[in-house]
């Protein structure tokens, strides 16, 4: 034990005795000393590594489990991308399996933290792509709020969406359509999304003004894992394509 650690130990022991005796209502300061913490102090990193090793081995085993094969490298970008479309495809399929209807899908590109590279896909790859425990939900918002939301998405140069089509010109959405139809301001729309956006995060404020919310009881990450596993069971490689729903013109 170093001299610094001995001093810390003695100080903490003294404090514990004072509190433990219960003879005094107020603790008394016996002694104080500034104990510097410096970068040159030596630590037993080997001991720490040995302590972590069994946990790391278990984690590596789980994360290394293969669940599919990517036919191509997929990255996330705006206004549309292969990886973004893969994720919305997975979300849509899960909702249909649960017999949950929706008018469009929106998730945030900021939640996609890595690319999916061509080749074997492991659990760890999906955790790298979607590290957050965001749950999949369905929000109901008014047609008026949907109009506002689409214009915010246009001002951002797009988001990860499906079912929303528009042309973005100078940050403004033109000819905006949902499922090939103009937005009806008298209609209530159901958005398949994640609970992070249900708070209006990433400046998508109208999503926080929902009139109803339904949770599907699963994280977005697990939806993607299940989607890949199902495709693999059907002997399919994992792929996606561009739909050209959102286009930007200068």
Order of alpha helices (4+ residues) and beta strands (2+ residues): alpha-alpha-beta-alpha-beta-beta-alpha-beta-alpha-beta-beta-beta-beta-beta-beta-alpha-beta
